[in-house]
Amino acid sequence: MATSNPLQNILTPDQFQKCINFYEADQKLNHKDRVDLAVQLQSIALKSNLIGYTTGMFGFFGPSLYYRIRKIPPPNPFFLIQSPFLSLCIGFGALIISNNLSTKYYYNKYKNHKNDFPNKNVYDVWQAMDYQNLGMFTLYYTRTSLNPMFIIRDPRTCSNEAEIDQTQPQHYVGAVGLGKQDNKGGKHDLGVWDKVKLHHGFDVSTPQK
């Protein structure tokens, strides 16, 4: 009796095929290719985060600067930050939008310049990635450049039995906690802070009780 593939139950055929395409491209990489990818992705993360935080800070202080530049009497003359709730909303919105736009810009800049890649294998991996999940890919290539144990399995071989078989090498997705399992083996839902750490290339761990 053939075992069912749980990935095909939660992914559309197009998404499942993208997983296969990424796996096949990823398998062709050597250690140096993984290091190159990790460096490229970390560079994008650093640049986009710097732009995002800088824009967010300008957005946060925007209302206060507006009163000073226009020389309008501020509603709270004894406070440095005017309209704190509005400032927070503008700052956070500016951070998210600018970070997303800059990530997309740098991702496309790398992806569309074939001559800048060290070889075709690295180029093929870039074609299989997408900028929306660039934080996950950054963590993946940072980890696999240090330890090949975390290289993903063939998604076509995934089965319910494999998921519960503890004698098999720990799969990358389970190891870093991209679902509900952290890097120490604890299972829990990813909170906002965990997702922020994951986006910046850090591990997530079990929350302190």
LONUFI-667804 format. One record per residue: residue in one letter; x, y, z of N, C-alpha, C, O in turn. Coordinates in steps of 0.05 Angstrom, whole numbers, padded with zeros to 5 digits, always signed. Layout:
N
AXYZXYZXYZXYZ
...
% end
This chain:
209
M+00017-00024+00000+00000+00000+00000+00018+00025+00000+00035+00029+00018
A+00014+00042-00020+00030+00066-00022+00022+00087+00000-00001+00091+00006
T+00043+00099+00011+00038+00119+00031+00033+00146+00018+00044+00152-00003
S+00016+00162+00030+00009+00188+00019+00030+00208+00026+00044+00206+00047
N+00033+00228+00009+00053+00249+00014+00038+00273+00027+00021+00285+00014
P+00043+00279+00053+00028+00301+00066+00033+00328+00053+00015+00346+00056
L+00055+00332+00040+00060+00358+00027+00039+00363+00005+00031+00386+00000
Q+00032+00342-00009+00012+00345-00031-00016+00351-00020-00033+00360-00035
N-00020+00345+00006-00046+00351+00018-00049+00380+00026-00071+00391+00029
I-00026+00394+00031-00026+00422+00040-00016+00442+00020-00020+00466+00023
L-00004+00432-00002+00006+00450-00023-00009+00446-00049-00019+00424-00054
T-00011+00467-00064-00023+00464-00091-00003+00450-00109+00021+00450-00103
P-00012+00439-00131+00007+00426-00150+00029+00445-00158+00052+00436-00161
D+00023+00471-00162+00044+00490-00170+00064+00494-00148+00088+00495-00153
Q+00055+00496-00123+00073+00499-00101+00090+00475-00096+00114+00477-00090
F+00078+00451-00100+00093+00427-00096+00115+00424-00118+00137+00415-00112
Q+00108+00432-00142+00128+00431-00164+00151+00451-00158+00174+00445-00165
K+00145+00474-00147+00166+00493-00140+00184+00482-00119+00208+00487-00120
C+00173+00466-00100+00190+00453-00080+00209+00434-00093+00233+00432-00086
I+00199+00419-00113+00216+00399-00127+00237+00414-00143+00261+00406-00143
N+00230+00436-00156+00249+00451-00172+00272+00462-00154+00295+00461-00161
F+00264+00472-00130+00284+00482-00112+00302+00460-00102+00326+00463-00101
Y+00290+00437-00095+00306+00415-00085+00326+00406-00106+00350+00402-00100
E+00318+00403-00131+00336+00394-00152+00358+00414-00157+00381+00406-00162
A+00352+00440-00156+00373+00460-00159+00392+00460-00136+00416+00463-00139
D+00381+00457-00112+00397+00457-00087+00416+00434-00086+00438+00437-00075
Q+00408+00411-00096+00425+00387-00095+00450+00390-00112+00470+00375-00107
K+00451+00407-00131+00474+00411-00148+00496+00429-00135+00518+00431-00147
L+00490+00441-00113+00509+00459-00101+00531+00445-00085+00526+00424-00073
N+00555+00456-00086+00576+00446-00068+00578+00466-00045+00563+00485-00042
H+00598+00460-00028+00600+00477-00003+00606+00506-00010+00594+00524+00003
K+00623+00511-00029+00630+00539-00036+00605+00553-00047+00601+00577-00041
D+00589+00539-00062+00564+00552-00073+00546+00560-00050+00534+00581-00051
R+00544+00543-00029+00527+00550-00007+00537+00574+00009+00522+00590+00019
V+00564+00575+00011+00576+00598+00025+00570+00624+00009+00563+00644+00020
D+00573+00622-00018+00568+00646-00035+00539+00655-00032+00533+00678-00030
L+00520+00635-00032+00492+00642-00030+00486+00655-00003+00471+00674-00001
A+00498+00643+00018+00494+00654+00045+00503+00683+00047+00490+00700+00059
V+00527+00689+00035+00538+00716+00036+00520+00735+00020+00514+00757+00029
Q+00510+00726-00004+00493+00743-00020+00467+00749-00005+00458+00772-00005
L+00455+00729+00006+00429+00733+00020+00432+00749+00045+00415+00766+00051
Q+00454+00745+00060+00459+00762+00084+00463+00791+00076+00455+00809+00091
S+00476+00795+00054+00480+00823+00044+00454+00836+00038+00450+00860+00045
I+00435+00822+00026+00409+00833+00020+00394+00839+00046+00382+00861+00049
A+00395+00820+00065+00382+00824+00091+00393+00849+00105+00377+00864+00117
L+00419+00852+00105+00432+00874+00119+00423+00901+00106+00416+00920+00120
K+00424+00902+00080+00417+00927+00066+00387+00934+00070+00380+00957+00076
S+00370+00914+00066+00341+00920+00068+00333+00927+00097+00316+00943+00101
N+00346+00914+00117+00340+00920+00145+00350+00948+00152+00336+00962+00166
L+00373+00955+00142+00384+00982+00147+00365+01004+00135+00359+01024+00148
I+00356+00999+00111+00337+01018+00098+00311+01018+00114+00299+01039+00118
G+00301+00994+00121+00276+00993+00136+00276+01007+00162+00258+01023+00169
Y+00297+01002+00178+00299+01015+00205+00303+01045+00202+00293+01060+00218
T+00319+01053+00183+00324+01082+00179+00298+01096+00171+00291+01117+00182
T+00283+01084+00152+00258+01096+00144+00238+01095+00167+00222+01114+00170
G+00238+01074+00182+00220+01072+00205+00225+01094+00225+00206+01105+00237
M+00251+01100+00230+00258+01121+00249+00248+01148+00240+00238+01164+00255
F+00252+01153+00214+00243+01179+00202+00212+01181+00204+00201+01202+00210
G+00199+01158+00199+00170+01158+00201+00161+01162+00230+00141+01176+00234
F+00175+01151+00249+00167+01153+00277+00170+01182+00287+00153+01192+00301
F+00192+01196+00278+00196+01223+00287+00183+01244+00268+00185+01268+00272
G+00169+01233+00247+00157+01251+00227+00138+01271+00238+00141+01295+00233
P+00118+01263+00254+00099+01282+00265+00112+01303+00282+00105+01327+00281
S+00132+01295+00298+00146+01314+00316+00162+01334+00299+00162+01358+00305
L+00175+01325+00278+00190+01343+00260+00172+01361+00245+00179+01384+00239
Y+00148+01352+00239+00129+01368+00224+00122+01393+00240+00121+01415+00230
Y+00116+01390+00266+00109+01413+00283+00133+01432+00285+00129+01456+00286
R+00157+01421+00286+00180+01439+00290+00186+01454+00264+00192+01478+00264
I+00185+01440+00241+00191+01453+00215+00171+01474+00208+00177+01496+00199
R+00145+01467+00212+00124+01486+00206+00120+01507+00228+00104+01525+00225
K+00134+01504+00250+00133+01522+00273+00104+01524+00283+00094+01546+00290
I+00091+01501+00284+00064+01499+00295+00066+01491+00324+00081+01473+00331
P+00051+01504+00342+00052+01497+00370+00044+01467+00373+00022+01459+00366
P+00062+01451+00385+00056+01422+00388+00035+01418+00409+00032+01434+00427
P+00020+01396+00406-00001+01390+00426+00010+01385+00454-00003+01390+00474
N+00034+01374+00455+00048+01368+00481+00075+01381+00481+00095+01368+00475
P+00077+01407+00487+00102+01421+00485+00124+01411+00504+00147+01417+00499
F+00117+01396+00524+00137+01387+00543+00148+01359+00537+00163+01347+00552
F+00139+01348+00514+00148+01321+00506+00163+01322+00480+00156+01338+00462
L+00183+01305+00478+00199+01304+00453+00183+01292+00430+00184+01302+00408
I+00167+01271+00436+00152+01257+00416+00123+01267+00416+00109+01266+00436
Q+00114+01278+00394+00087+01288+00391+00070+01266+00378+00079+01251+00360
S+00045+01264+00387+00026+01244+00376+00039+01216+00376+00043+01205+00354
P+00046+01205+00399+00061+01180+00400+00048+01157+00386+00061+01141+00373
F+00021+01154+00388+00008+01131+00375+00010+01134+00345+00016+01115+00331
L+00004+01158+00335+00007+01163+00306+00035+01159+00297+00040+01147+00276
S+00054+01169+00313+00083+01165+00306+00090+01136+00304+00105+01128+00286
L+00080+01120+00323+00086+01092+00323+00074+01078+00299+00088+01061+00286
C+00050+01085+00292+00037+01073+00268+00052+01080+00243+00057+01063+00226
I+00059+01105+00240+00074+01114+00216+00101+01101+00214+00109+01091+00193
G+00115+01100+00237+00142+01088+00238+00141+01059+00231+00158+01049+00215
F+00123+01044+00244+00121+01015+00238+00113+01010+00210+00124+00991+00197
G+00094+01025+00200+00085+01021+00172+00107+01027+00153+00111+01013+00133
A+00123+01049+00158+00145+01056+00140+00166+01034+00141+00178+01028+00120
L+00171+01023+00164+00191+01001+00167+00184+00977+00150+00200+00967+00135
I+00159+00968+00153+00150+00944+00139+00150+00948+00109+00159+00931+00094
I+00139+00971+00100+00137+00976+00071+00165+00979+00059+00170+00967+00038
S+00182+00996+00071+00208+01000+00059+00225+00975+00060+00241+00970+00042
N+00223+00959+00081+00238+00934+00083+00229+00915+00061+00246+00902+00048
N+00203+00913+00057+00193+00895+00036+00201+00904+00008+00209+00888-00009
L+00199+00931+00003+00206+00941-00024+00236+00939-00029+00244+00932-00051
S+00252+00944-00009+00281+00943-00013+00290+00914-00016+00308+00908-00032
T+00277+00895-00002+00283+00867-00005+00277+00858-00033+00293+00844-00046
K+00254+00866-00043+00246+00859-00071+00265+00871-00091+00272+00858-00111
Y+00273+00896-00086+00291+00909-00105+00318+00895-00107+00328+00889-00129
Y+00331+00890-00084+00357+00877-00084+00355+00848-00093+00374+00838-00106
Y+00333+00835-00087+00330+00807-00096+00329+00807-00127+00343+00791-00139
N+00313+00824-00139+00311+00825-00168+00337+00834-00181+00344+00825-00203
K+00352+00852-00167+00377+00861-00177+00397+00838-00179+00412+00836-00199
Y+00398+00821-00159+00415+00798-00159+00405+00777-00180+00421+00767-00196
K+00380+00772-00179+00368+00750-00195+00371+00755-00225+00375+00736-00240
N+00368+00780-00234+00368+00786-00262+00395+00792-00274+00396+00800-00298
H+00417+00789-00259+00443+00793-00270+00458+00767-00270+00474+00761-00252
K+00454+00751-00291+00465+00724-00293+00495+00724-00293+00508+00706-00282
N+00507+00745-00304+00537+00746-00306+00550+00750-00279+00574+00745-00276
D+00535+00758-00259+00546+00763-00232+00548+00738-00215+00560+00738-00194
F+00536+00716-00224+00536+00691-00209+00562+00675-00214+00571+00675-00237
P+00572+00662-00194+00597+00647-00198+00594+00623-00217+00613+00616-00231
N+00570+00611-00218+00566+00589-00237+00535+00585-00241+00519+00599-00229
K+00529+00567-00259+00501+00563-00267+00485+00551-00244+00461+00556-00241
N+00497+00535-00227+00483+00522-00205+00472+00543-00185+00449+00540-00176
V+00488+00563-00179+00479+00584-00161+00457+00600-00175+00437+00608-00162
Y+00460+00605-00200+00440+00620-00215+00413+00605-00215+00392+00617-00212
D+00414+00579-00219+00389+00563-00219+00375+00564-00192+00350+00564-00191
V+00390+00564-00170+00378+00566-00144+00364+00593-00141+00342+00594-00129
W+00376+00614-00150+00364+00641-00148+00337+00641-00164+00319+00655-00156
Q+00336+00627-00186+00311+00627-00202+00289+00611-00187+00265+00615-00192
A+00297+00593-00169+00278+00577-00154+00269+00590-00128+00250+00580-00115
M+00281+00612-00120+00274+00625-00096+00254+00648-00102+00250+00655-00125
D+00242+00658-00081+00224+00682-00083+00230+00701-00060+00238+00692-00038
Y+00226+00726-00065+00235+00746-00046+00217+00747-00021+00226+00755+00000
Q+00192+00737-00023+00175+00737+00001+00186+00719+00023+00181+00725+00047
N+00200+00698+00016+00211+00680+00036+00242+00682+00037+00255+00662+00044
L+00252+00706+00031+00281+00709+00030+00294+00705+00058+00317+00695+00060
G+00280+00712+00079+00290+00707+00106+00295+00678+00112+00315+00670+00124
M+00276+00661+00103+00278+00632+00107+00302+00621+00091+00317+00605+00101
F+00305+00630+00066+00327+00621+00049+00354+00630+00061+00374+00616+00059
T+00354+00654+00072+00379+00664+00085+00387+00646+00108+00411+00639+00110
L+00368+00639+00124+00374+00621+00147+00382+00594+00136+00401+00581+00147
Y+00369+00584+00116+00375+00557+00105+00403+00556+00095+00418+00537+00102
Y+00412+00575+00079+00439+00573+00067+00460+00581+00088+00483+00572+00085
T+00453+00596+00107+00472+00601+00129+00477+00576+00145+00500+00569+00151
R+00456+00561+00150+00459+00536+00165+00472+00514+00149+00490+00500+00159
T+00464+00510+00123+00475+00489+00107+00504+00494+00098+00518+00475+00092
S+00512+00519+00098+00540+00525+00092+00558+00517+00115+00582+00513+00112
L+00546+00514+00139+00562+00506+00163+00558+00476+00169+00577+00463+00179
N+00535+00465+00163+00529+00438+00170+00512+00425+00148+00488+00433+00146
P+00522+00407+00132+00507+00395+00110+00484+00377+00120+00467+00369+00104
M+00482+00371+00146+00461+00355+00156+00433+00368+00152+00413+00354+00150
F+00433+00395+00149+00408+00409+00147+00398+00412+00118+00378+00426+00113
I+00412+00400+00099+00403+00401+00071+00376+00386+00069+00373+00364+00079
I+00358+00398+00054+00331+00387+00053+00330+00360+00038+00347+00354+00022
R+00309+00345+00045+00304+00320+00032+00288+00325+00007+00277+00347+00002
D+00286+00305-00010+00269+00306-00033+00240+00307-00024+00230+00289-00011
P+00225+00329-00032+00197+00331-00023+00179+00308-00033+00158+00303-00022
R+00188+00295-00055+00172+00273-00066+00173+00248-00048+00157+00230-00051
T+00193+00247-00030+00196+00224-00013+00184+00228+00015+00185+00210+00032
C+00172+00252+00019+00161+00258+00045+00136+00240+00050+00120+00236+00032
S+00134+00229+00074+00112+00212+00082+00106+00215+00111+00122+00225+00126
N+00082+00207+00119+00075+00209+00147+00093+00192+00165+00100+00200+00187
E+00102+00169+00154+00120+00152+00169+00147+00165+00174+00159+00163+00195
A+00156+00179+00153+00182+00192+00156+00182+00215+00176+00201+00220+00190
E+00159+00228+00178+00156+00250+00197+00158+00241+00226+00168+00256+00243
I+00149+00217+00232+00150+00208+00260+00172+00188+00265+00176+00179+00288
D+00189+00182+00245+00211+00164+00249+00234+00179+00261+00248+00194+00247
Q+00239+00175+00286+00260+00190+00301+00288+00179+00295+00307+00191+00303
T+00289+00156+00281+00316+00145+00275+00328+00158+00251+00352+00154+00247
Q+00313+00173+00236+00323+00186+00212+00337+00212+00220+00330+00223+00241
P+00356+00222+00204+00369+00248+00210+00348+00269+00211+00329+00269+00196
Q+00352+00288+00229+00332+00309+00233+00330+00327+00208+00351+00336+00198
H+00307+00330+00198+00303+00346+00174+00306+00376+00180+00301+00385+00202
Y+00315+00391+00160+00321+00419+00164+00296+00434+00174+00299+00450+00193
V+00273+00430+00162+00250+00445+00170+00243+00440+00200+00237+00459+00214
G+00245+00415+00209+00240+00410+00237+00262+00420+00255+00257+00428+00277
A+00287+00421+00244+00309+00429+00261+00309+00458+00268+00316+00465+00291
V+00301+00475+00250+00302+00504+00255+00275+00515+00264+00273+00539+00270
G+00255+00499+00265+00229+00508+00275+00213+00525+00256+00201+00545+00264
L+00213+00518+00230+00198+00534+00211+00168+00528+00214+00151+00544+00204
G+00161+00506+00227+00133+00500+00232+00126+00506+00260+00122+00529+00268
K+00125+00485+00277+00119+00488+00305+00140+00476+00323+00136+00471+00346
Q+00164+00470+00311+00186+00458+00326+00210+00476+00325+00218+00484+00304
D+00222+00481+00348+00245+00499+00350+00271+00484+00346+00271+00460+00342
N+00293+00499+00348+00319+00487+00344+00328+00468+00367+00349+00455+00364
K+00313+00468+00389+00320+00450+00411+00301+00427+00413+00302+00411+00432
G+00283+00424+00393+00265+00402+00393+00238+00407+00406+00220+00391+00404
G+00235+00431+00419+00209+00438+00431+00189+00446+00411+00195+00458+00390
K+00164+00439+00416+00142+00446+00397+00125+00469+00408+00116+00467+00431
H+00121+00489+00393+00105+00512+00401+00099+00529+00376+00113+00528+00357
D+00077+00544+00378+00071+00563+00356+00091+00585+00355+00099+00596+00376
L+00099+00593+00331+00118+00615+00328+00105+00642+00335+00084+00648+00323
G+00116+00656+00354+00106+00683+00361+00117+00704+00343+00133+00698+00325
V+00110+00729+00348+00119+00751+00331+00149+00754+00333+00163+00758+00313
W+00160+00752+00358+00189+00755+00362+00204+00733+00348+00226+00738+00337
D+00194+00708+00349+00207+00685+00336+00208+00691+00306+00228+00685+00293
K+00186+00701+00294+00185+00707+00266+00205+00729+00258+00217+00728+00237
V+00208+00748+00276+00227+00770+00271+00256+00758+00271+00272+00765+00254
K+00262+00741+00291+00289+00729+00292+00293+00711+00268+00315+00711+00257
L+00273+00696+00260+00276+00679+00236+00281+00695+00211+00297+00687+00195
H+00268+00718+00209+00272+00736+00185+00300+00746+00184+00311+00751+00162
H+00313+00750+00207+00340+00761+00208+00361+00740+00209+00385+00745+00213
G+00353+00715+00205+00373+00693+00203+00381+00681+00229+00401+00667+00230
F+00365+00684+00251+00372+00672+00276+00354+00648+00282+00333+00646+00270
D+00363+00631+00300+00347+00608+00308+00324+00617+00326+00324+00639+00337
V+00304+00600+00328+00283+00605+00347+00284+00583+00368+00291+00560+00362
S+00277+00590+00393+00279+00571+00415+00253+00571+00431+00236+00588+00428
T+00251+00551+00449+00227+00548+00465+00224+00572+00484+00243+00579+00497
P+00200+00584+00485+00196+00607+00503+00200+00599+00532+00194+00577+00540
Q+00211+00618+00547+00215+00613+00576+00188+00614+00590+00172+00632+00586
K+00184+00595+00608+00159+00594+00623+00162+00610+00649+00144+00612+00665
% end
